[in-house]
C-alpha cells in the first residue's frame, strides 16, 4: 500500500495529537505556583471598564482603582474618614464651602506634581466625564484654588455625604497630564501605592501591579506585587481560591462551605438588605397600599429568622429597618419592630377593610426566585395574593422610574444615611418612583441635609418614620462572604462586599 | 472548483449581511435604555441625554445601522459602549484562545472517534456493545459537568493542573497546554461519543455494500478494503457530524471558558449580551457566522476531495 498525501496528513495529525496529550499528562504541575510572601493575588468579579478615575464605581468596582490612585480622604475599615492626599478639611458655618488642605510632597507616576491645581483638574474632570458616579459631585458648584495646597469646594446645597464621596470615586486623583487622554483608559496614571505592569495585564483576564518606588505612605503599601485575576464565574472563583491560585475572593453561602472545607478563612460583613419595597404608598396604582395598616400587615407576615436560615443558610441578620447597622441611622429599637405575627397581620387587614384579601404584583428577579416564592407563600397565609410578573431585564431601572412596579422584592446596598436617603426615600430617589413624601418626612430629611456632623444621628428620625409607616418590608441584612487563605490577613471594610486594597496584609 | 468556492463565499457574504441586519434590529428592540445601564441607577436625565448623544443613540436606527455597516466594511467594528475598547482588538486577543481550544478538541475528536467507530464497526461483538453503552453515557453528561468534575479531581485534589487558566501574553507554551488540557477533555468527551456512533454506522453500512463483496472476491485484503475504500466512502458522514459538532462547540465553550476563566470569546459574549453592548455583540455574532460559513465550506471541499461524485453537485 502506497502512502498518499491523505495518509501523510493523518500521520502528522496523529503524532501532533499524541504530542499534545503527552505534554498534558507528563509535565503537569500547577501553573500559578505559590505567590511569594510579598505578592497578593485577588480573585476579582469583573475588570474595570476604564482606568480613567472618573469612571470608577462603588464597592468591589472601586478596589482596583485604589491600587493605582490615592483618594483625597482615606476611609478606614470601620468607616472613619482619615487624611490621605488631603491633610485636613473643614466646612464653613452654613455647610456650603468645604476647604481642603492638601499634601505637598506627592507626585504621580508620570512625574507630574500633586497640588491644588491638580486636585481641581480632577474634580472638574469628574464633574463632566459622565462616569457612573458623577452624581457624587452634583452638589459641588465649582472648585476654587486658594493657594498651592488649598482648595475650596463651593456647594449649591449642603451635602452630608460629600466627605464620604471624597474617599470614594470622586476623591480619586489622577495625573492632570493624563486626564482626558485615550491612554489613561487602558493604563492608570495616579499617585497610588502600585503601578500597572501593562505588558502582563490583559483586559478581562488579569491586571498586574508592582509596588511604586518611593511611595509617600509605606503603611498603605504592603506588597511588592499585586494581581487582580478576573474570575466572573463563582465556580471559577471558588476553584481558584481552594487550589491556591488566588489568595482571596468573594463567594456565597453555598460555595463558602466548599472553601471552609479547604480551610479558607471567612471575613464576613453585612452590606445589603433584602426585602419588599412597597413603593406605591399613595395608592396610585394599587389603592390597598395607601393604607398604612396594609403595609404593616405585610411586615408582620414574615418569619424572617426561618427564611434566613432556610434560604441564606443563616448568613445574615433578620431586621425590620432598611438602614445599615454601622450607618449611624440604625436604631436598636427598630430591629424587631415587626415580629412574625400572622394573627396581628390578619387583624390589621380586617381593620383596613381587606378581610377578604387583596392582591399585589412583583416582578420576577433572577437569582431571587427562592426568596420570592417563600414571600409569596407567607403572604398567602395572611390572605394576600402575590402575583409574580415578568422577570426584570436590563431595562429595569427605567422600568422602576416609569412606575411600572408598585411593589418589588429587591436587594439594596446599605450606604451612609444621606446616600441611602437619596437612593430609596427622598423624592429624587430612584427607588421612590411614586415620589411619596409628607411634610413631616421632608422636614426630617431637610434636618439631615443641614445637620453637618450630626447628620447621621438625625437620620435615625427618618429611619424611624419609614419603619413606622412601613415604607418597606425588610427581611434581613445579608452577609457578604469574603474568603481568604492563611497567608493573608484581611480586614472587612464596612459597606463594601470587597475590602479596600489597604485592608490586606501578609499574615504574621 | 474556483467558481464553486467563489459562489459559496458570495452566499456567505449575503448571510453575514442578513444576520448583521437582523441582530442589529433585534438588539435595538431589546436593548432598552442603554445609557441607564452604563451610568447606573443614580444617573440624572441630563447625564443620560449626554451619554446617548455621545454614543450616537439619538440618531435614527437606519442611519446607525448603515454607519455600522460602512465602518464594518472598512474593518472597523466600533468600540464597546461600556469599556471603549475597540471591538476588533478584543476579538483579536480572544479568538486565538477559543480557536486553539476548539480546533485541538476537533482534531482529537476526529482521530479518537474514527478509531473507536471503526473498531466497533469491524469487530462488532463486545467491543461494539462497550462503545454503544459508552456513547450513551458520554452523550448524556454535559460538558460543563465533566469540566467541574475534572477540576475537582485533577486540579484541586491532585494538583496536576491549574484550576483556572494561567494564560496571559507571553505565557510559555506549557502554560497554554496545562490550562487547555482540562477544558479540551471536557469538550472532547461528548464529541467523541457522538462522532464514534456516526462513524460506526457509516462504516457498517459501507461494509454491507456490494462493492465490498466484489473487492473481497477479487482477493483484496481486508485492511486495504477498509482503509482505501470503505473509510473514504464513509468519510462524508463523519465530516458532516464533525462540522456540526464544531459549530455546537462554539456554544459549549461559552460555559467552559467561564468555569476555567479562559480569556476567550465565551465570557465576552456573555457579558456583552447581558449588558446589551451592541458593538461587541455584533462583533461576536459576525465572528460566529464567519466561522460557521468557513467550516461548512471546508467540509464541502473536503468531501469533494474525498469523493469525486460530490463535486458535480
Interface residues (C-beta under 8 A of the other chain):
Chain A: X1 X13 X14 X16 X17 X20 X21 X23 X24 X27 X28 X29 X30 X31 X32 X47 X49 X50 X57 X130 X131 X132 X133 X134 X135 X138 X185 X186 X199 X200 X202 X203 X204 X205 X206 X229 X230 X231 X232 X233 X235 X236 X239 X240 X242 X243 X245 X262 X393 X394 X395 X397 X398 X422 X423 X430
Chain B: X30 X31 X32 X33 X36 X37 X38 X39 X40 X41 X42 X43 X44 X47 X50 X51 X54 X82 X83 X84 X85 X90 X93 X104 X107 X108 X110 X111 X148 X151 X152 X155 X156 X159 X160 X161 X162 X163 X164 X165 X166 X167 X168 X169 X170 X174 X175 X177 X178 X179 X180 X181 X223 X224 X227 X228 X258 X259 X260 X261 X263 X267 X268 X270 X271 X274 X275 X276
